[in-house]
Amino acid sequence: MLVKDQMTPNLICGHPDMSVEEAQEIMRKNNFRHLPIVDKEKNLVGLATQRSLAGTIQADQRTLSQYEIKYLLAKVKVRDIMVKDVTTISEDTAIEEAARIMADKKIGCLPVTRDGQLVGIITDNDLFAVMVNLLGARRAGTRVTVLHPDRPGEIARLTKAIADKGGNLSVAVTYPTADPSIWSSIFKVTNVPEETLVETLKSLPDVRIKDVRKV
């Protein structure tokens, strides 16, 4: 899965000379947390965020009336408060690489560019949607989590045992545990009774069932 498969294209954008008040209104109307800022050639030049907009009003100004605050916001331009050092990615970036960048940098979105032109944006909400789909949260079945050795052929051994009982795998996710020699795998299985699935996996050497539930 690539970024272009999950990003939001055809973006609503702001420009550097618009007022903070205008940017806030666009974000409020569209329920945005991030507003890309582009120049006349549609090149990305910055990013307005809820945090950068909130920082427009200083602590000693928060006792002002709403009319005075509105006046101040109308005078401040987006170019003065936008994030200028924006991390971007290409549309052909792998989705997990986008997630890693956002996690490492502790940011909530990544504008997507092609030859300097803004073509989309991917946000943490998009990544949550990917996780929901990858883990099959909307697909019914028996969800079983097993612990097994980290060695070649383990996943094939587990999935073959399930398939031999007529089970259909809709989800298969593997991840490391605190013990580097042991990995954990999550399977979501249909077409086989839960009892049969549990008995089949328990019968395999070096496999321990950690959790099993109907979802």
C-alpha positions in Angstrom: 0.0 0.0 0.0 1.4 3.4 -1.0 0.6 6.9 0.2 -1.3 7.7 -3.0 -3.8 5.0 -2.1 -4.8 6.7 1.1 -4.0 10.4 0.7 -6.6 13.1 0.3 -6.1 14.7 -3.2 -7.7 17.9 -4.6 -6.9 19.9 -1.4 -8.4 23.1 -0.1 -5.4 25.4 0.4 -4.6 28.8 1.9 -2.1 31.4 0.7 0.6 33.3 2.7 -1.1 36.7 2.5 -4.5 35.6 3.9 -5.3 36.6 7.4 -5.2 34.2 10.3 -8.9 34.8 10.8 -9.5 33.6 7.2 -7.4 30.5 7.8 -9.3 29.7 11.0 -12.6 30.0 9.2 -11.6 27.6 6.4 -10.3 25.1 8.9 -13.5 25.4 11.1 -15.9 25.1 8.2 -14.1 22.0 6.8 -13.1 20.4 10.1 -9.4 20.6 9.2 -6.5 20.5 11.7 -4.0 21.3 9.0 -4.2 23.8 6.1 -1.5 23.6 3.4 -0.3 27.1 2.3 0.7 27.5 -1.4 2.1 30.3 -3.5 0.6 31.5 -6.8 2.4 28.6 -8.7 0.8 26.1 -6.3 4.1 25.3 -4.7 3.9 24.3 -1.0 5.4 27.1 1.1 4.1 26.3 4.6 1.5 24.7 6.8 -1.0 26.3 9.1 -2.0 24.0 12.0 -4.3 24.3 15.0 -1.2 24.8 17.2 0.3 27.5 15.1 -3.0 29.4 14.8 -3.6 29.1 18.6 -0.2 30.6 19.2 -1.2 33.8 17.4 -2.9 35.2 20.6 -0.3 35.7 23.3 -1.1 34.9 26.9 -1.4 38.6 27.9 -3.9 39.2 25.1 -6.3 36.5 26.1 -8.2 38.8 28.4 -9.2 41.0 25.5 -12.8 41.0 24.3 -13.8 38.7 21.3 -14.0 41.8 19.1 -10.5 42.9 20.0 -9.2 39.4 19.4 -11.0 39.3 16.1 -9.4 42.6 15.1 -5.9 41.2 16.0 -6.4 38.0 14.0 -7.6 40.0 11.0 -4.2 41.9 11.0 -1.9 38.9 11.3 -1.0 37.1 8.1 -0.6 33.4 7.7 2.9 33.9 6.5 3.8 35.1 10.0 2.6 32.1 11.9 2.7 29.1 9.4 5.2 26.3 9.8 7.8 26.9 7.1 10.1 23.8 7.5 7.5 21.3 6.4 8.3 17.6 6.0 6.9 16.2 2.8 6.8 12.9 1.0 6.1 11.6 -2.5 2.9 9.8 -3.5 4.9 6.6 -4.1 6.1 6.4 -0.5 5.1 3.2 1.3 2.4 3.8 3.8 4.5 2.3 6.7 7.3 4.7 5.9 4.8 7.6 6.1 3.7 6.3 9.5 7.3 5.9 10.7 8.1 9.5 9.7 5.1 10.9 11.4 5.8 8.9 14.6 9.5 9.8 14.7 8.8 13.5 14.1 5.7 13.6 16.2 3.6 15.3 13.5 0.0 14.8 12.5 0.3 15.0 8.7 2.5 14.9 5.7 1.9 17.0 2.6 2.4 14.9 -0.6 4.3 16.6 -3.4 5.2 15.8 -7.0 7.9 17.9 -8.6 7.4 20.5 -5.9 3.7 20.7 -6.5 1.3 19.8 -3.8 -0.9 16.8 -4.9 -2.3 15.6 -1.6 -2.0 15.2 2.2 -2.0 12.2 4.5 -2.9 12.5 8.1 -2.8 10.4 11.3 -6.5 9.8 10.8 -5.7 8.2 7.4 -3.2 5.9 9.1 -5.8 5.0 11.8 -8.1 4.0 8.9 -5.4 1.8 7.4 -4.8 0.1 10.7 -8.5 -0.6 11.1 -8.6 -2.3 7.7 -5.3 -4.2 8.1 -6.5 -5.6 11.4 -9.9 -6.4 10.0 -11.8 -4.5 12.6 -14.9 -4.4 10.4 -14.7 -8.1 9.4 -16.3 -10.7 11.6 -14.4 -13.9 12.5 -12.4 -15.5 15.3 -9.4 -13.4 16.3 -6.6 -15.5 17.7 -3.2 -14.2 19.0 -0.4 -16.8 19.3 3.2 -16.7 20.5 5.8 -18.7 18.4 9.5 -18.8 17.8 11.1 -16.3 15.5 12.5 -18.7 12.9 12.0 -19.4 9.1 8.8 -21.1 8.1 6.8 -20.4 11.3 4.1 -18.3 9.6 3.8 -20.9 6.9 3.4 -23.6 9.5 0.7 -21.7 11.3 -1.3 -20.7 8.3 -1.1 -24.2 6.7 -2.5 -25.7 9.9 -5.4 -23.3 9.8 -6.0 -23.9 6.0 -5.9 -27.7 6.5 -8.9 -27.3 8.7 -10.8 -25.3 6.1 -10.1 -22.0 7.8 -10.1 -18.8 5.7 -7.6 -16.1 6.8 -8.9 -12.5 6.5 -6.1 -11.1 8.6 -2.5 -12.1 9.4 -0.3 -9.7 11.3 3.1 -10.5 12.9 5.0 -8.4 15.3 8.0 -8.8 17.8 7.6 -9.2 21.5 10.0 -8.1 24.4 11.7 -11.4 23.9 13.7 -11.2 20.6 13.4 -15.0 20.1 9.6 -14.9 20.3 7.1 -13.2 17.9 3.4 -12.7 18.2 0.9 -13.3 15.4 -2.7 -12.2 15.1 -5.0 -14.2 12.8 -8.6 -13.6 12.0 -10.2 -16.7 10.8 -13.6 -17.7 9.3 -15.1 -21.0 8.1 -13.8 -23.0 11.0 -15.3 -23.4 14.6 -13.4 -21.6 17.3 -12.9 -24.9 19.2 -11.3 -26.5 16.2 -9.1 -23.5 15.6 -7.9 -23.5 19.2 -7.2 -27.2 19.3 -5.3 -27.1 16.0 -3.0 -24.3 17.1 -2.5 -25.8 20.6 -1.4 -29.1 19.0 1.5 -27.3 17.2 4.9 -27.6 18.9 6.3 -24.3 20.4 3.1 -22.4 19.9 1.2 -20.8 22.8 -2.2 -19.2 22.4 -2.2 -15.7 24.1 -5.8 -14.6 23.3 -8.8 -15.8 21.4 -12.2 -14.1 20.9 -15.1 -13.7 18.5 -15.2 -10.3 16.9 
